[in-house]
Amino acid sequence: MGLAGQNQVRHMYVGQAPVSTVTSLATLKSAGVANDLVLLGADGAAVAAGKAFKMYQKDALGNIISSDTIKADNVLDVKSVAYTAPVNKKVSISGLTVDASTLYTVNIEIQGHGSLSPEDTYLKQGYYKAAASGDDQGDIVDGLIASLNRNFKREVGATASTNRSFTFAKGWGTQTIDVDTAPTADATAVVTVDGVDYDVALLDADTDQQAAAKIAAVINAIDGYTSTAVATSIVSIACTHAGIVSYDPASTGTTVTAAQTESTAGLVVTGKADATNFDGDKKIKVYDDFTVDIACTTYPTVANVFDGSKGVGTGYQVMEMEHFLLGERGDAFRTNGYPHNIVGPSLVATTSGTYDIIEISYFDEGRDEAKKSKKSLTIALPTAAVPNANVNGVIADLNTILGASSVDTIKAS
């Protein structure tokens, strides 16, 4: 006989940590709300060092669902995984040369289009023919963006300016931010560089020149950017690719004037997650794999600004995991009645959710058997304030059971 028992499974739970006063099963039943989950002793009392435990969850009907009894000595490994935001792939075409009366053709090749096969490729193009005179790099980029949007408008769900797969934007090699008004309060402004937010701590006592110096310092620390602030409170920004920089004063009271150098304009193509067509059961490919190139008389610089990352703990991932990792609770048979399947509600309400994860690896050992059945318990908790009080409360319980510092807390970012 095989050594793999039927209990070698991975269970998935999605919920929220209740308030800290829920320290018993009786309190969870009486005071808990839908989707609350908590670690308690196997007897329903509070956790204690070395004590066997279960994970309990209260559902929308008030019923209590529990995991297996997990003996502390049978825990093999526990780890916490903090949410990491996804980064969309971004490609820039910069350093364009204006060649009069010549054609510029942008080629976007999408791999695995309509399937997961690398042989299924889809080519989309954008065109612009430079005028005999008068065009600059900004005009070429504007023309290519307009052409790409027109061609993608033919796709399902696309409009004259948006589509499900890509964003087309103009970036610049050099640009400036002129701080016109000094801060009027101690607060944090935000400078967004290539779609990523960076905090700029400003003080009420700062002058406009000092505020500009702080903005410049933040931008200068970003790879590919060189930024300085001159005495006139102007932040001068230079980028090795076609960069996009914007400034949000938040509640600092600052006002700025941004300007770009059109002769350094370039095209920025950014991939997008397909939230519309995602299905945790059937359509799980969210991001298109793609390459960008350009055909023109004088070849410019084509660079990957970001290669792209799917992140960790996104709503897409947890929704898919919830569907496929429900283990032996009967959910595995939910498709056996095709085409009369009963599709139940998902605890992951939206793909835009963000989650921290706890993974518990343990084993069961039968009384009369020498074999060990390995199991895993995956707990997904929506992110809250950083450091995340939700997930850290559950981690604190695990450290009480398994010993101090057995599981890392989710640190502040």
C-alpha positions in Angstrom: 0.0 0.0 0.0 1.1 3.6 -0.5 2.3 5.7 2.3 0.1 8.7 1.2 -3.0 8.8 3.3 -6.3 10.5 2.4 -5.5 13.2 5.0 -2.5 14.5 3.1 -4.2 17.8 2.2 -3.9 21.5 2.2 -6.7 23.5 3.7 -7.4 27.1 2.9 -9.2 29.6 5.1 -10.0 33.2 4.3 -11.3 35.4 7.0 -10.6 38.2 9.4 -9.1 38.2 12.9 -11.7 39.1 15.5 -11.1 41.7 18.3 -8.7 40.6 21.0 -11.5 39.9 23.5 -12.4 36.7 21.6 -10.4 34.2 23.5 -12.8 31.3 23.7 -15.1 29.3 21.5 -18.1 30.5 23.5 -17.2 34.1 22.9 -16.6 33.5 19.2 -20.1 32.0 19.0 -21.8 34.9 20.9 -19.7 37.9 20.0 -18.0 37.0 16.7 -19.1 38.2 13.3 -19.2 36.5 10.0 -15.8 35.3 8.7 -14.1 35.9 12.1 -11.4 33.3 12.6 -9.3 32.6 15.6 -6.8 30.1 17.0 -7.9 28.5 20.2 -7.0 25.4 22.1 -8.5 22.2 20.8 -10.9 22.3 23.8 -12.2 25.7 22.8 -10.4 27.6 25.5 -7.5 30.1 25.2 -4.2 29.0 23.6 -1.4 27.9 25.9 2.2 26.9 25.5 2.5 23.4 24.0 -1.2 23.0 23.9 -3.0 21.3 20.9 -5.0 23.9 18.9 -7.5 24.4 16.2 -8.5 27.2 13.9 -12.1 28.2 14.3 -14.1 30.3 11.9 -17.7 31.6 12.2 -19.6 31.6 8.9 -22.3 34.0 7.7 -25.0 31.8 9.2 -23.4 31.7 12.6 -22.1 28.2 12.3 -18.6 27.3 13.5 -16.1 25.6 11.2 -12.9 24.2 12.6 -9.7 22.8 11.3 -8.1 19.6 12.4 -6.7 19.3 15.9 -3.0 20.3 15.5 -0.6 19.0 18.2 2.1 21.5 18.9 4.8 18.8 18.7 3.5 17.8 15.2 4.0 21.3 13.7 6.8 21.1 11.2 7.0 24.6 10.0 5.2 27.9 10.3 5.8 31.1 8.3 4.2 34.4 7.8 4.1 36.0 4.3 3.5 39.7 4.1 1.4 41.2 1.3 3.6 42.5 -1.5 2.0 44.7 -4.2 2.2 43.6 -7.8 4.3 45.6 -10.2 3.1 45.8 -13.8 5.6 45.3 -16.6 6.6 48.6 -18.1 8.6 49.3 -21.3 9.8 52.6 -22.5 10.9 53.8 -25.9 13.1 56.9 -25.4 15.9 58.8 -27.2 13.8 59.2 -30.3 15.3 61.0 -33.3 13.1 63.1 -35.5 13.5 61.9 -39.1 11.3 63.9 -41.4 8.7 62.2 -43.5 9.5 58.7 -42.1 7.3 56.0 -40.6 7.5 55.0 -36.9 6.0 51.6 -36.1 5.5 50.3 -32.6 5.2 46.5 -32.4 3.6 44.9 -29.3 3.8 41.1 -29.3 1.6 39.3 -26.8 2.6 35.8 -26.0 0.2 33.0 -25.0 -2.8 35.1 -26.3 -6.0 33.3 -25.6 -4.2 30.3 -24.0 -1.1 29.4 -22.1 0.8 28.2 -25.2 3.9 30.3 -26.2 3.0 29.5 -29.8 -0.1 31.7 -29.7 1.1 35.2 -30.3 -0.8 38.3 -31.1 0.7 41.3 -32.8 -0.7 44.8 -32.3 0.9 47.9 -33.9 0.8 51.6 -33.8 2.0 54.0 -36.5 3.0 57.6 -37.0 4.6 59.2 -40.0 6.6 62.3 -39.1 5.8 65.5 -41.0 8.1 67.0 -43.5 8.9 69.7 -40.9 7.8 71.0 -37.5 7.5 67.7 -35.6 9.4 67.1 -32.4 9.7 63.9 -30.3 6.5 64.8 -28.4 4.5 64.9 -31.6 5.8 61.5 -32.6 4.8 60.0 -29.2 1.4 61.6 -29.3 0.8 60.2 -32.7 1.9 56.7 -31.7 -0.3 56.8 -28.6 -3.3 57.9 -30.7 -2.7 55.1 -33.2 -2.3 52.4 -30.5 -5.5 53.4 -28.8 -7.4 53.3 -32.1 -6.1 49.9 -32.9 -6.8 48.5 -29.4 -10.3 50.0 -29.6 -11.2 47.0 -31.7 -10.7 44.7 -28.7 -13.6 43.5 -26.6 -14.4 46.0 -23.9 -12.0 48.7 -25.1 -12.8 52.4 -25.6 -11.1 55.1 -27.6 -8.6 55.6 -24.7 -8.6 52.4 -22.6 -8.3 48.7 -23.0 -7.9 45.7 -20.7 -4.3 45.0 -21.5 -2.2 48.1 -21.7 -1.8 51.8 -20.8 0.0 54.0 -23.3 1.5 57.2 -21.9 4.1 59.9 -22.6 7.2 60.1 -20.5 10.2 62.4 -20.6 14.0 62.2 -20.2 14.0 65.5 -18.4 11.4 67.4 -16.4 11.1 69.8 -13.6 8.9 70.4 -10.5 8.9 74.1 -9.3 7.8 74.4 -5.7 5.7 77.6 -5.8 4.3 77.6 -2.2 6.2 76.5 0.8 4.6 73.9 3.2 1.9 75.2 5.6 1.8 72.1 7.8 3.9 69.2 8.9 2.8 66.4 6.7 3.8 63.9 4.1 3.6 64.6 0.4 3.8 61.9 -2.3 5.9 61.9 -5.4 4.9 59.2 -7.9 7.7 57.9 -10.1 6.8 55.4 -12.8 3.7 54.4 -11.0 5.3 53.9 -7.6 4.5 56.2 -4.7 7.3 57.6 -2.5 6.7 59.6 0.7 8.3 63.1 1.1 8.1 64.3 4.7 7.8 68.1 4.8 7.7 70.5 7.7 5.7 73.7 8.2 9.1 75.4 8.8 10.5 74.4 5.5 11.0 77.1 2.8 10.1 76.3 -0.8 13.8 75.7 -1.5 14.0 73.2 1.4 10.9 71.5 0.3 12.3 71.2 -3.3 15.6 69.8 -1.8 13.6 67.0 0.0 11.6 66.1 -3.1 14.8 66.0 -5.1 16.5 63.8 -2.6 13.7 61.2 -2.7 13.7 61.1 -6.6 17.5 61.0 -6.7 17.6 57.8 -4.7 15.5 56.0 -7.3 17.4 53.8 -9.8 17.7 55.5 -13.2 17.0 59.0 -11.9 19.2 61.9 -11.2 17.6 64.9 -9.5 18.8 68.1 -7.9 17.2 71.2 -6.5 18.5 74.6 -7.6 18.4 77.8 -5.5 15.2 78.9 -7.2 13.3 75.9 -5.7 13.1 74.1 -9.0 13.6 70.3 -8.9 15.5 69.2 -12.0 14.9 65.6 -12.9 16.8 63.5 -15.5 16.0 59.9 -16.3 17.8 57.3 -18.3 14.4 56.2 -19.8 11.1 57.9 -20.6 10.1 58.6 -17.0 6.8 59.7 -15.6 6.9 61.8 -12.4 4.0 63.5 -10.6 3.6 65.2 -7.3 0.7 65.1 -4.7 0.9 67.7 -2.0 -1.5 65.8 0.3 -2.1 68.0 3.3 1.3 69.8 3.2 -0.1 72.9 1.6 2.6 73.0 -1.1 1.8 73.9 -4.7 4.0 73.1 -7.6 4.3 73.7 -11.3 5.5 70.7 -13.3 7.1 71.1 -16.8 8.5 68.6 -19.3 11.0 68.9 -22.1 9.2 67.7 -25.3 12.4 67.0 -27.1 13.1 64.2 -24.6 9.6 62.7 -24.8 9.2 58.9 -25.1 6.5 56.3 -25.2 5.7 54.2 -22.1 3.8 51.0 -22.5 2.5 49.5 -19.2 0.8 46.1 -18.9 -2.4 45.8 -16.8 -4.1 43.1 -14.8 -7.3 41.8 -16.4 -9.8 42.2 -13.6 -12.8 42.0 -15.8 -12.3 38.4 -17.2 -10.6 36.8 -14.1 -12.3 33.7 -12.9 -10.8 31.7 -10.0 -11.9 28.5 -11.6 -11.5 29.0 -15.4 -9.6 32.2 -16.3 -6.7 32.6 -14.0 -4.1 34.2 -16.2 -4.2 37.8 -15.2 -1.2 39.4 -16.9 -0.2 39.2 -20.5 3.4 38.3 -21.4 4.5 40.8 -24.0 7.5 42.5 -25.7 7.7 45.9 -27.2 9.8 47.1 -30.1 9.9 49.9 -32.7 10.8 50.1 -36.3 12.1 53.5 -37.6 15.0 55.0 -39.5 17.1 55.8 -36.4 16.7 53.2 -33.7 16.0 54.7 -30.2 16.5 53.2 -26.8 14.0 50.4 -25.8 14.2 49.4 -22.1 12.3 47.4 -19.6 11.6 49.8 -16.8 10.0 47.0 -14.7 10.0 43.4 -15.7 6.8 42.9 -13.7 5.9 41.0 -10.6 2.7 39.3 -9.6 3.1 40.3 -6.0 2.2 38.1 -3.0 -1.2 38.0 -1.3 -3.2 39.7 -4.1 -6.9 39.3 -4.4 -6.4 37.4 -7.6 -4.1 34.9 -6.0 -6.1 34.3 -2.8 -9.4 34.0 -4.8 -7.7 31.3 -6.9 -6.2 29.6 -3.9 -9.6 29.6 -2.1 -11.2 27.8 -5.1 -8.5 25.1 -5.5 -7.2 24.5 -2.0 -10.4 23.8 0.0 -9.1 20.3 0.7 -11.3 17.5 1.9 -14.2 19.5 3.3 -16.4 18.3 0.4 -15.7 21.3 -1.8 -13.5 19.2 -4.1 -16.7 17.6 -5.5 -18.5 20.8 -6.4 -17.9 20.3 -10.1 -19.0 16.7 -10.3 -22.6 17.7 -11.3 -21.6 19.4 -14.5 -23.4 21.1 -16.2 -25.5 21.6 -13.1 -22.7 22.7 -10.8 -23.6 24.7 -7.8 -21.3 27.7 -7.5 -21.1 29.0 -4.0 -20.0 32.4 -2.9 -16.3 33.2 -2.4 -15.0 34.7 0.8 -12.7 36.8 -1.4 -15.1 39.4 -2.4 -13.0 41.3 -4.9 -9.7 40.9 -6.9 -8.6 44.2 -5.5 -8.2 42.8 -2.0 -4.9 42.5 -0.3 -3.9 39.7 2.2 -1.2 38.6 4.5 -0.7 34.8 4.7 0.2 32.3 7.4 1.3 28.9 6.3 1.3 26.0 8.9 2.8 22.7 8.0 2.1 19.8 10.3 1.4 16.0 10.3 -1.1 13.5 11.7 0.0 10.2 13.0 -2.5 7.3 13.4 -2.6 5.2 16.6 -1.9 1.9 14.8 0.1 3.2 11.8 3.7 4.0 11.4 3.2 6.5 8.7 2.7 10.2 9.0 0.2 12.1 6.9 1.5 15.6 6.2 -0.9 18.5 6.0 -0.9 22.2 5.5 -3.1 25.0 6.7 -3.1 28.3 4.8 -4.7 31.3 6.5 -5.4 34.5 4.5 -6.2 37.6 6.5 -7.0 41.0 4.9 -4.3 43.5 5.4 -5.0 46.3 7.9 -2.8 49.0 9.3 0.9 48.4 9.0 2.2 46.7 11.1 -0.8 44.5 10.5 -2.7 44.0 13.7 -5.0 41.3 12.2 -2.3 38.8 11.2 0.0 39.7 14.0 -2.7 38.8 16.6 -2.8 35.3 15.1 1.0 35.1 15.0 1.1 36.1 18.7 -1.1 33.1 19.5 1.1 30.8 17.5 4.2 32.1 19.3 2.4 31.4 22.6 1.8 27.8 21.5 5.1 27.1 19.8 7.4 29.3 21.7 8.5 32.9 21.5 9.7 34.1 18.0 8.7 30.8 16.3 6.8 32.9 13.7 8.0 36.3 12.4 5.5 39.1 12.8 4.6 41.2 9.8 6.8 44.2 10.0 6.0 47.8 9.1 7.1 48.6 5.6 
